[in-house]
Amino acid sequence: LRGFEARGPDQLSDRLAAWAGPHGVHLVNLLPVMAAHGRSWDAYYLTCDFHWSRYGNRVAAEAVQAALPGIYGEAAERP
């Protein structure tokens, strides 16, 4: 995440996206989503290790949930 902030989009994300489409995999790139939230990268992680914090998990879950209707259609919008 810090590398994204310092250098911008990474080559791995581009390579994964190029591979995903032809293989029927729907990729949700969390780097730009998390960067758009404008919080310190430290807010995404627990202070004791590199696991996501409650905030990091929430941002990731919301991004995946927002992508579901585009992947699965209207049925994904229903609770």
Secondary structure, DSSP 8 states (H G I E B T S, - for coil): -HHHHHH-S-HHHHHHHHHHGGGT-----HHHHHHHT---GGGGB-SSSSSB-HHHHHHHHHHHHHHHHHHH-GGGG--
